[in-house]
Amino acid sequence: MDDGFTIHPKVYDFLKFIALAVLPAVATLVIGLGVTVNWSAAPAVAGVITLVDTFLGTILGKSSKNYKQQQPEVFGDLVVTQDREGTPIDIRMVGHKENPVFVDNSQFLVNVRREQKL
């Protein structure tokens, strides 16, 4: 059951940068300049920017939670060691979980790392 939305990873990364770096910096700049040039609307403008930032952070958090729930669980790393020509010479599983229980015909996800033997 899909109980929410997810944001495409590239859009998510962009919005996360905006929410974590750009908007707080802009709000700080507005407050600093407002004090410097005696701009009476600066606190209100900075407040609106902060509210938008908080809203964006909440949406990103929900999207992240939904995305993680949709992803299969990772059980470990499959490490393939290759010689200089790229021929596999050793394959081993480095597990993050000891003795995971699998149901017949189940699927699981592993990260594949390639190591080169010199």
N, CA, C and O atoms as CSV, one atom per row, in Angstrom:
chain,resi,resn,atom,element,x,y,z
A,1,MET,N,N,0.836,-1.179,0.000
A,1,MET,CA,C,0.000,0.000,0.000
A,1,MET,C,C,0.882,1.243,0.000
A,1,MET,O,O,1.823,1.351,0.786
A,2,ASP,N,N,0.571,2.164,-0.877
A,2,ASP,CA,C,1.338,3.397,-0.981
A,2,ASP,C,C,0.655,4.467,-0.148
A,2,ASP,O,O,-0.407,4.967,-0.517
A,3,ASP,N,N,1.267,4.818,0.978
A,3,ASP,CA,C,0.630,5.783,1.876
A,3,ASP,C,C,1.218,7.182,1.750
A,3,ASP,O,O,1.009,8.022,2.625
A,4,GLY,N,N,1.935,7.434,0.692
A,4,GLY,CA,C,2.514,8.759,0.551
A,4,GLY,C,C,3.241,8.911,-0.758
A,4,GLY,O,O,3.155,8.061,-1.645
A,5,PHE,N,N,3.942,9.984,-0.860
A,5,PHE,CA,C,4.644,10.315,-2.086
A,5,PHE,C,C,6.136,10.253,-1.849
A,5,PHE,O,O,6.612,10.301,-0.715
A,6,THR,N,N,6.853,10.146,-2.937
A,6,THR,CA,C,8.309,10.288,-2.877
A,6,THR,C,C,8.734,11.275,-3.961
A,6,THR,O,O,8.125,11.349,-5.029
A,7,ILE,N,N,9.752,12.004,-3.676
A,7,ILE,CA,C,10.312,12.970,-4.615
A,7,ILE,C,C,11.470,12.292,-5.339
A,7,ILE,O,O,12.261,11.576,-4.726
A,8,HIS,N,N,11.562,12.521,-6.632
A,8,HIS,CA,C,12.665,11.953,-7.418
A,8,HIS,C,C,13.999,12.313,-6.741
A,8,HIS,O,O,14.169,13.442,-6.281
A,9,PRO,N,N,14.944,11.363,-6.678
A,9,PRO,CA,C,16.197,11.610,-5.951
A,9,PRO,C,C,16.959,12.871,-6.361
A,9,PRO,O,O,17.524,13.543,-5.498
A,10,LYS,N,N,16.989,13.208,-7.641
A,10,LYS,CA,C,17.714,14.418,-8.061
A,10,LYS,C,C,17.000,15.677,-7.580
A,10,LYS,O,O,17.641,16.637,-7.153
A,11,VAL,N,N,15.674,15.670,-7.652
A,11,VAL,CA,C,14.896,16.806,-7.157
A,11,VAL,C,C,15.044,16.896,-5.647
A,11,VAL,O,O,15.182,17.985,-5.091
A,12,TYR,N,N,15.013,15.725,-4.977
A,12,TYR,CA,C,15.173,15.678,-3.525
A,12,TYR,C,C,16.512,16.297,-3.115
A,12,TYR,O,O,16.564,17.116,-2.197
A,13,ASP,N,N,17.591,15.907,-3.791
A,13,ASP,CA,C,18.917,16.445,-3.455
A,13,ASP,C,C,18.970,17.959,-3.643
A,13,ASP,O,O,19.546,18.674,-2.823
A,14,PHE,N,N,18.362,18.444,-4.733
A,14,PHE,CA,C,18.336,19.885,-4.980
A,14,PHE,C,C,17.547,20.610,-3.890
A,14,PHE,O,O,18.017,21.601,-3.331
A,15,LEU,N,N,16.350,20.115,-3.592
A,15,LEU,CA,C,15.512,20.752,-2.570
A,15,LEU,C,C,16.151,20.673,-1.184
A,15,LEU,O,O,16.015,21.591,-0.375
A,16,LYS,N,N,16.848,19.572,-0.921
A,16,LYS,CA,C,17.528,19.435,0.369
A,16,LYS,C,C,18.625,20.499,0.497
A,16,LYS,O,O,18.794,21.091,1.563
A,17,PHE,N,N,19.365,20.740,-0.581
A,17,PHE,CA,C,20.385,21.788,-0.569
A,17,PHE,C,C,19.744,23.150,-0.322
A,17,PHE,O,O,20.260,23.954,0.454
A,18,ILE,N,N,18.621,23.403,-0.982
A,18,ILE,CA,C,17.907,24.671,-0.795
A,18,ILE,C,C,17.469,24.810,0.666
A,18,ILE,O,O,17.646,25.862,1.281
A,19,ALA,N,N,16.890,23.724,1.214
A,19,ALA,CA,C,16.355,23.775,2.579
A,19,ALA,C,C,17.448,23.863,3.639
A,19,ALA,O,O,17.270,24.530,4.658
A,20,LEU,N,N,18.576,23.194,3.405
A,20,LEU,CA,C,19.628,23.157,4.430
A,20,LEU,C,C,20.639,24.297,4.321
A,20,LEU,O,O,21.242,24.687,5.320
A,21,ALA,N,N,20.826,24.830,3.119
A,21,ALA,CA,C,21.877,25.840,2.946
A,21,ALA,C,C,21.341,27.193,2.486
A,21,ALA,O,O,21.631,28.222,3.096
A,22,VAL,N,N,20.572,27.187,1.425
A,22,VAL,CA,C,20.194,28.454,0.793
A,22,VAL,C,C,19.203,29.245,1.637
A,22,VAL,O,O,19.470,30.399,1.973
A,23,LEU,N,N,18.066,28.650,1.987
A,23,LEU,CA,C,17.036,29.409,2.705
A,23,LEU,C,C,17.500,29.921,4.073
A,23,LEU,O,O,17.227,31.076,4.403
A,24,PRO,N,N,18.193,29.105,4.883
A,24,PRO,CA,C,18.696,29.676,6.142
A,24,PRO,C,C,19.688,30.825,5.922
A,24,PRO,O,O,19.694,31.798,6.676
A,25,ALA,N,N,20.521,30.706,4.891
A,25,ALA,CA,C,21.473,31.782,4.595
A,25,ALA,C,C,20.750,33.045,4.146
A,25,ALA,O,O,21.128,34.149,4.540
A,26,VAL,N,N,19.713,32.893,3.325
A,26,VAL,CA,C,18.951,34.055,2.861
A,26,VAL,C,C,18.230,34.719,4.033
A,26,VAL,O,O,18.216,35.946,4.133
A,27,ALA,N,N,17.632,33.921,4.919
A,27,ALA,CA,C,16.948,34.493,6.085
A,27,ALA,C,C,17.934,35.264,6.965
A,27,ALA,O,O,17.615,36.346,7.459
A,28,THR,N,N,19.112,34.713,7.155
A,28,THR,CA,C,20.143,35.399,7.946
A,28,THR,C,C,20.588,36.686,7.266
A,28,THR,O,O,20.779,37.709,7.923
A,29,LEU,N,N,20.751,36.632,5.955
A,29,LEU,CA,C,21.134,37.824,5.208
A,29,LEU,C,C,20.062,38.916,5.315
A,29,LEU,O,O,20.386,40.090,5.493
A,30,VAL,N,N,18.805,38.531,5.209
A,30,VAL,CA,C,17.714,39.510,5.309
A,30,VAL,C,C,17.717,40.169,6.685
A,30,VAL,O,O,17.574,41.387,6.789
A,31,ILE,N,N,17.878,39.374,7.736
A,31,ILE,CA,C,17.915,39.947,9.089
A,31,ILE,C,C,19.123,40.877,9.238
A,31,ILE,O,O,18.992,41.990,9.748
A,32,GLY,N,N,20.297,40.420,8.793
A,32,GLY,CA,C,21.513,41.242,8.911
A,32,GLY,C,C,21.420,42.545,8.139
A,32,GLY,O,O,21.776,43.607,8.648
A,33,LEU,N,N,20.940,42.455,6.907
A,33,LEU,CA,C,20.791,43.677,6.114
A,33,LEU,C,C,19.690,44.573,6.676
A,33,LEU,O,O,19.796,45.800,6.647
A,34,GLY,N,N,18.633,43.945,7.188
A,34,GLY,CA,C,17.544,44.725,7.777
A,34,GLY,C,C,18.009,45.559,8.954
A,34,GLY,O,O,17.614,46.716,9.097
A,35,VAL,N,N,18.837,44.982,9.786
A,35,VAL,CA,C,19.384,45.717,10.930
A,35,VAL,C,C,20.325,46.814,10.438
A,35,VAL,O,O,20.304,47.936,10.943
A,36,THR,N,N,21.154,46.472,9.442
A,36,THR,CA,C,22.133,47.428,8.938
A,36,THR,C,C,21.487,48.649,8.276
A,36,THR,O,O,21.914,49.781,8.501
A,37,VAL,N,N,20.458,48.413,7.463
A,37,VAL,CA,C,19.837,49.524,6.728
A,37,VAL,C,C,18.528,49.978,7.368
A,37,VAL,O,O,17.784,50.777,6.798
A,38,ASN,N,N,18.263,49.451,8.570
A,38,ASN,CA,C,17.064,49.834,9.321
A,38,ASN,C,C,15.777,49.566,8.520
A,38,ASN,O,O,14.904,50.426,8.402
A,39,TRP,N,N,15.695,48.340,7.975
A,39,TRP,CA,C,14.529,47.907,7.190
A,39,TRP,C,C,13.545,47.257,8.146
A,39,TRP,O,O,13.818,46.178,8.671
A,40,SER,N,N,12.431,47.878,8.375
A,40,SER,CA,C,11.478,47.408,9.382
A,40,SER,C,C,10.779,46.113,8.979
A,40,SER,O,O,10.296,45.389,9.850
A,41,ALA,N,N,10.710,45.803,7.694
A,41,ALA,CA,C,10.034,44.590,7.242
A,41,ALA,C,C,10.941,43.353,7.269
A,41,ALA,O,O,10.480,42.248,6.982
A,42,ALA,N,N,12.209,43.522,7.606
A,42,ALA,CA,C,13.165,42.408,7.572
A,42,ALA,C,C,12.744,41.227,8.449
A,42,ALA,O,O,12.827,40.090,7.984
A,43,PRO,N,N,12.294,41.434,9.701
A,43,PRO,CA,C,11.879,40.277,10.499
A,43,PRO,C,C,10.705,39.511,9.876
A,43,PRO,O,O,10.657,38.283,9.948
A,44,ALA,N,N,9.775,40.226,9.276
A,44,ALA,CA,C,8.636,39.556,8.640
A,44,ALA,C,C,9.084,38.750,7.421
A,44,ALA,O,O,8.646,37.616,7.227
A,45,VAL,N,N,9.947,39.330,6.612
A,45,VAL,CA,C,10.450,38.637,5.420
A,45,VAL,C,C,11.261,37.408,5.839
A,45,VAL,O,O,11.089,36.329,5.272
A,46,ALA,N,N,12.138,37.567,6.822
A,46,ALA,CA,C,12.932,36.434,7.304
A,46,ALA,C,C,12.028,35.368,7.914
A,46,ALA,O,O,12.299,34.174,7.785
A,47,GLY,N,N,10.960,35.791,8.576
A,47,GLY,CA,C,10.008,34.841,9.141
A,47,GLY,C,C,9.313,34.026,8.068
A,47,GLY,O,O,9.135,32.818,8.225
A,48,VAL,N,N,8.919,34.669,6.984
A,48,VAL,CA,C,8.283,33.952,5.868
A,48,VAL,C,C,9.266,32.961,5.249
A,48,VAL,O,O,8.896,31.826,4.949
A,49,ILE,N,N,10.502,33.381,5.058
A,49,ILE,CA,C,11.524,32.477,4.505
A,49,ILE,C,C,11.712,31.278,5.420
A,49,ILE,O,O,11.822,30.147,4.947
A,50,THR,N,N,11.750,31.514,6.713
A,50,THR,CA,C,11.927,30.422,7.679
A,50,THR,C,C,10.720,29.485,7.676
A,50,THR,O,O,10.885,28.270,7.784
A,51,LEU,N,N,9.524,30.027,7.555
A,51,LEU,CA,C,8.327,29.188,7.478
A,51,LEU,C,C,8.339,28.312,6.222
A,51,LEU,O,O,7.998,27.131,6.286
A,52,VAL,N,N,8.728,28.882,5.093
A,52,VAL,CA,C,8.836,28.108,3.859
A,52,VAL,C,C,9.891,27.014,4.021
A,52,VAL,O,O,9.692,25.884,3.576
A,53,ASP,N,N,11.003,27.349,4.652
A,53,ASP,CA,C,12.070,26.377,4.884
A,53,ASP,C,C,11.592,25.233,5.770
A,53,ASP,O,O,11.898,24.071,5.501
A,54,THR,N,N,10.854,25.549,6.809
A,54,THR,CA,C,10.324,24.518,7.704
A,54,THR,C,C,9.344,23.611,6.967
A,54,THR,O,O,9.387,22.391,7.125
A,55,PHE,N,N,8.459,24.204,6.161
A,55,PHE,CA,C,7.520,23.436,5.359
A,55,PHE,C,C,8.253,22.508,4.401
A,55,PHE,O,O,7.906,21.333,4.285
A,56,LEU,N,N,9.269,23.030,3.711
A,56,LEU,CA,C,10.057,22.237,2.780
A,56,LEU,C,C,10.769,21.091,3.497
A,56,LEU,O,O,10.818,19.971,2.988
A,57,GLY,N,N,11.317,21.371,4.671
A,57,GLY,CA,C,11.975,20.319,5.447
A,57,GLY,C,C,11.019,19.213,5.850
A,57,GLY,O,O,11.393,18.040,5.844
A,58,THR,N,N,9.788,19.567,6.201
A,58,THR,CA,C,8.786,18.565,6.574
A,58,THR,C,C,8.434,17.683,5.385
A,58,THR,O,O,8.341,16.463,5.521
A,59,ILE,N,N,8.237,18.293,4.223
A,59,ILE,CA,C,7.919,17.517,3.023
A,59,ILE,C,C,9.086,16.599,2.643
A,59,ILE,O,O,8.870,15.446,2.269
A,60,LEU,N,N,10.299,17.098,2.737
A,60,LEU,CA,C,11.470,16.274,2.423
A,60,LEU,C,C,11.603,15.111,3.402
A,60,LEU,O,O,11.960,14.001,3.007
A,61,GLY,N,N,11.317,15.363,4.670
A,61,GLY,CA,C,11.373,14.287,5.661
A,61,GLY,C,C,10.359,13.193,5.378
A,61,GLY,O,O,10.677,12.009,5.487
A,62,LYS,N,N,9.144,13.577,5.015
A,62,LYS,CA,C,8.102,12.595,4.698
A,62,LYS,C,C,8.480,11.806,3.452
A,62,LYS,O,O,8.313,10.587,3.415
A,63,SER,N,N,8.991,12.494,2.429
A,63,SER,CA,C,9.413,11.815,1.210
A,63,SER,C,C,10.541,10.821,1.501
A,63,SER,O,O,10.546,9.708,0.975
A,64,SER,N,N,11.482,11.226,2.332
A,64,SER,CA,C,12.596,10.351,2.689
A,64,SER,C,C,12.102,9.104,3.417
A,64,SER,O,O,12.562,7.996,3.140
A,65,LYS,N,N,11.181,9.282,4.334
A,65,LYS,CA,C,10.622,8.146,5.076
A,65,LYS,C,C,9.906,7.190,4.126
A,65,LYS,O,O,10.092,5.976,4.213
A,66,ASN,N,N,9.093,7.723,3.224
A,66,ASN,CA,C,8.384,6.879,2.260
A,66,ASN,C,C,9.353,6.152,1.340
A,66,ASN,O,O,9.151,4.980,1.022
A,67,TYR,N,N,10.402,6.842,0.911
A,67,TYR,CA,C,11.396,6.240,0.025
A,67,TYR,C,C,12.094,5.070,0.712
A,67,TYR,O,O,12.279,4.010,0.115
A,68,LYS,N,N,12.478,5.269,1.959
A,68,LYS,CA,C,13.163,4.204,2.699
A,68,LYS,C,C,12.260,3.007,2.909
A,68,LYS,O,O,12.736,1.872,2.897
A,69,GLN,N,N,10.961,3.231,3.104
A,69,GLN,CA,C,10.025,2.126,3.291
A,69,GLN,C,C,9.823,1.342,1.998
A,69,GLN,O,O,9.498,0.156,2.039
A,70,GLN,N,N,10.013,1.990,0.854
A,70,GLN,CA,C,9.821,1.324,-0.432
A,70,GLN,C,C,11.041,0.524,-0.855
A,70,GLN,O,O,10.934,-0.359,-1.706
A,71,GLN,N,N,12.196,0.819,-0.275
A,71,GLN,CA,C,13.429,0.158,-0.686
A,71,GLN,C,C,13.558,-1.200,-0.009
A,71,GLN,O,O,13.225,-1.347,1.166
A,72,PRO,N,N,14.047,-2.200,-0.760
A,72,PRO,CA,C,14.286,-3.498,-0.126
A,72,PRO,C,C,15.412,-3.391,0.892
A,72,PRO,O,O,16.285,-2.529,0.794
A,73,GLU,N,N,15.370,-4.271,1.851
A,73,GLU,CA,C,16.387,-4.260,2.893
A,73,GLU,C,C,17.705,-4.790,2.348
A,73,GLU,O,O,17.718,-5.793,1.634
A,74,VAL,N,N,18.801,-4.139,2.669
A,74,VAL,CA,C,20.119,-4.570,2.220
A,74,VAL,C,C,20.694,-5.524,3.263
A,74,VAL,O,O,20.765,-5.199,4.449
A,75,PHE,N,N,21.103,-6.706,2.803
A,75,PHE,CA,C,21.621,-7.704,3.726
A,75,PHE,C,C,23.130,-7.740,3.783
A,75,PHE,O,O,23.689,-8.316,4.716
A,76,GLY,N,N,23.803,-7.152,2.830
A,76,GLY,CA,C,25.252,-7.173,2.895
A,76,GLY,C,C,25.880,-6.716,1.597
A,76,GLY,O,O,25.199,-6.234,0.692
A,77,ASP,N,N,27.184,-6.875,1.520
A,77,ASP,CA,C,27.950,-6.505,0.335
A,77,ASP,C,C,28.495,-7.762,-0.325
A,77,ASP,O,O,29.056,-8.633,0.339
A,78,LEU,N,N,28.325,-7.845,-1.634
A,78,LEU,CA,C,28.928,-8.901,-2.418
A,78,LEU,C,C,30.213,-8.317,-2.983
A,78,LEU,O,O,30.169,-7.394,-3.796
A,79,VAL,N,N,31.351,-8.843,-2.564
A,79,VAL,CA,C,32.638,-8.311,-2.982
A,79,VAL,C,C,33.233,-9.241,-4.029
A,79,VAL,O,O,33.441,-10.428,-3.777
A,80,VAL,N,N,33.505,-8.688,-5.206
A,80,VAL,CA,C,34.088,-9.452,-6.303
A,80,VAL,C,C,35.501,-8.939,-6.513
A,80,VAL,O,O,35.700,-7.776,-6.865
A,81,THR,N,N,36.486,-9.806,-6.298
A,81,THR,CA,C,37.884,-9.435,-6.520
A,81,THR,C,C,38.262,-9.865,-7.934
A,81,THR,O,O,37.973,-10.986,-8.353
A,82,GLN,N,N,38.914,-8.957,-8.662
A,82,GLN,CA,C,39.288,-9.229,-10.040
A,82,GLN,C,C,40.787,-9.095,-10.216
A,82,GLN,O,O,41.461,-8.377,-9.478
A,83,ASP,N,N,41.300,-9.816,-11.228
A,83,ASP,CA,C,42.701,-9.615,-11.574
A,83,ASP,C,C,42.807,-8.402,-12.498
A,83,ASP,O,O,41.806,-7.737,-12.765
A,84,ARG,N,N,44.012,-8.111,-12.985
A,84,ARG,CA,C,44.216,-6.917,-13.803
A,84,ARG,C,C,43.394,-6.921,-15.094
A,84,ARG,O,O,43.053,-5.861,-15.621
A,85,GLU,N,N,43.084,-8.090,-15.588
A,85,GLU,CA,C,42.312,-8.191,-16.828
A,85,GLU,C,C,40.806,-8.109,-16.572
A,85,GLU,O,O,40.022,-8.070,-17.520
A,86,GLY,N,N,40.405,-8.083,-15.332
A,86,GLY,CA,C,38.984,-7.997,-15.003
A,86,GLY,C,C,38.315,-9.334,-14.767
A,86,GLY,O,O,37.095,-9.397,-14.616
A,87,THR,N,N,39.098,-10.411,-14.733
A,87,THR,CA,C,38.531,-11.730,-14.497
A,87,THR,C,C,38.292,-11.911,-13.000
A,87,THR,O,O,39.199,-11.688,-12.198
A,88,PRO,N,N,37.084,-12.310,-12.617
A,88,PRO,CA,C,36.827,-12.539,-11.191
A,88,PRO,C,C,37.673,-13.683,-10.657
A,88,PRO,O,O,37.724,-14.760,-11.252
A,89,ILE,N,N,38.338,-13.444,-9.530
A,89,ILE,CA,C,39.153,-14.494,-8.928
A,89,ILE,C,C,38.659,-14.864,-7.532
A,89,ILE,O,O,39.065,-15.885,-6.976
A,90,ASP,N,N,37.777,-14.029,-6.963
A,90,ASP,CA,C,37.249,-14.326,-5.637
A,90,ASP,C,C,35.912,-13.598,-5.467
A,90,ASP,O,O,35.777,-12.431,-5.835
A,91,ILE,N,N,34.950,-14.289,-4.914
A,91,ILE,CA,C,33.664,-13.679,-4.600
A,91,ILE,C,C,33.349,-14.025,-3.150
A,91,ILE,O,O,33.417,-15.186,-2.748
A,92,ARG,N,N,33.005,-13.007,-2.373
A,92,ARG,CA,C,32.652,-13.260,-0.978
A,92,ARG,C,C,31.533,-12.310,-0.564
A,92,ARG,O,O,31.386,-11.212,-1.100
A,93,MET,N,N,30.764,-12.762,0.391
A,93,MET,CA,C,29.663,-11.966,0.914
A,93,MET,C,C,30.081,-11.412,2.263
A,93,MET,O,O,30.474,-12.160,3.158
A,94,VAL,N,N,29.996,-10.105,2.402
A,94,VAL,CA,C,30.280,-9.460,3.675
A,94,VAL,C,C,28.936,-8.995,4.197
A,94,VAL,O,O,28.369,-8.020,3.704
A,95,GLY,N,N,28.432,-9.696,5.196
A,95,GLY,CA,C,27.069,-9.449,5.635
A,95,GLY,C,C,26.950,-8.414,6.720
A,95,GLY,O,O,27.805,-8.300,7.598
A,96,HIS,N,N,25.867,-7.655,6.643
A,96,HIS,CA,C,25.522,-6.717,7.693
A,96,HIS,C,C,24.619,-7.381,8.721
A,96,HIS,O,O,24.473,-6.892,9.841
A,97,LYS,N,N,24.015,-8.501,8.332
A,97,LYS,CA,C,23.135,-9.241,9.232
A,97,LYS,C,C,23.632,-10.679,9.299
A,97,LYS,O,O,23.988,-11.280,8.286
A,98,GLU,N,N,23.647,-11.201,10.484
A,98,GLU,CA,C,24.024,-12.597,10.622
A,98,GLU,C,C,22.796,-13.464,10.456
A,98,GLU,O,O,21.747,-13.194,11.041
A,99,ASN,N,N,22.931,-14.510,9.651
A,99,ASN,CA,C,21.875,-15.491,9.445
A,99,ASN,C,C,20.518,-14.884,9.110
A,99,ASN,O,O,19.546,-15.122,9.826
A,100,PRO,N,N,20.437,-14.105,8.035
A,100,PRO,CA,C,19.119,-13.590,7.668
A,100,PRO,C,C,18.209,-14.739,7.246
A,100,PRO,O,O,18.679,-15.714,6.658
A,101,VAL,N,N,16.946,-14.640,7.532
A,101,VAL,CA,C,15.976,-15.678,7.190
A,101,VAL,C,C,15.312,-15.293,5.881
A,101,VAL,O,O,14.796,-14.183,5.743
A,102,PHE,N,N,15.324,-16.213,4.914
A,102,PHE,CA,C,14.717,-15.961,3.616
A,102,PHE,C,C,13.568,-16.937,3.399
A,102,PHE,O,O,13.635,-18.099,3.799
A,103,VAL,N,N,12.534,-16.452,2.771
A,103,VAL,CA,C,11.417,-17.292,2.383
A,103,VAL,C,C,11.732,-17.834,0.991
A,103,VAL,O,O,12.413,-17.171,0.210
A,104,ASP,N,N,11.239,-19.041,0.671
A,104,ASP,CA,C,11.479,-19.591,-0.664
A,104,ASP,C,C,11.073,-18.588,-1.731
A,104,ASP,O,O,10.045,-17.921,-1.615
A,105,ASN,N,N,11.886,-18.490,-2.763
A,105,ASN,CA,C,11.667,-17.581,-3.892
A,105,ASN,C,C,11.691,-16.110,-3.483
A,105,ASN,O,O,11.156,-15.265,-4.202
A,106,SER,N,N,12.296,-15.791,-2.350
A,106,SER,CA,C,12.368,-14.391,-1.940
A,106,SER,C,C,13.524,-13.712,-2.667
A,106,SER,O,O,14.440,-14.368,-3.164
A,107,GLN,N,N,13.462,-12.412,-2.717
A,107,GLN,CA,C,14.526,-11.630,-3.306
A,107,GLN,C,C,15.140,-10.773,-2.224
A,107,GLN,O,O,14.451,-10.339,-1.302
A,108,PHE,N,N,16.429,-10.529,-2.330
A,108,PHE,CA,C,17.084,-9.637,-1.391
A,108,PHE,C,C,18.107,-8.825,-2.146
A,108,PHE,O,O,18.530,-9.199,-3.241
A,109,LEU,N,N,18.498,-7.734,-1.569
A,109,LEU,CA,C,19.386,-6.786,-2.221
A,109,LEU,C,C,20.753,-6.824,-1.554
A,109,LEU,O,O,20.858,-6.837,-0.327
A,110,VAL,N,N,21.788,-6.842,-2.368
A,110,VAL,CA,C,23.151,-6.719,-1.861
A,110,VAL,C,C,23.837,-5.602,-2.634
A,110,VAL,O,O,23.518,-5.351,-3.796
A,111,ASN,N,N,24.762,-4.949,-1.993
A,111,ASN,CA,C,25.611,-3.974,-2.670
A,111,ASN,C,C,26.777,-4.731,-3.270
A,111,ASN,O,O,27.340,-5.615,-2.624
A,112,VAL,N,N,27.147,-4.401,-4.487
A,112,VAL,CA,C,28.270,-5.079,-5.142
A,112,VAL,C,C,29.449,-4.123,-5.183
A,112,VAL,O,O,29.352,-3.013,-5.705
A,113,ARG,N,N,30.558,-4.573,-4.624
A,113,ARG,CA,C,31.796,-3.795,-4.658
A,113,ARG,C,C,32.812,-4.555,-5.489
A,113,ARG,O,O,32.891,-5.781,-5.411
A,114,ARG,N,N,33.575,-3.849,-6.266
A,114,ARG,CA,C,34.609,-4.473,-7.090
A,114,ARG,C,C,35.967,-4.107,-6.527
A,114,ARG,O,O,36.262,-2.930,-6.317
A,115,GLU,N,N,36.781,-5.097,-6.286
A,115,GLU,CA,C,38.155,-4.882,-5.833
A,115,GLU,C,C,39.097,-5.423,-6.896
A,115,GLU,O,O,38.825,-6.446,-7.525
A,116,GLN,N,N,40.201,-4.727,-7.085
A,116,GLN,CA,C,41.175,-5.183,-8.069
A,116,GLN,C,C,42.414,-5.671,-7.352
A,116,GLN,O,O,42.986,-4.968,-6.518
A,117,LYS,N,N,42.824,-6.884,-7.686
A,117,LYS,CA,C,44.021,-7.485,-7.114
A,117,LYS,C,C,45.201,-7.061,-7.955
A,117,LYS,O,O,45.212,-7.281,-9.166
A,118,LEU,N,N,46.188,-6.462,-7.337
A,118,LEU,CA,C,47.362,-5.973,-8.089
A,118,LEU,C,C,48.443,-7.001,-8.169
A,118,LEU,O,O,49.491,-6.750,-8.764
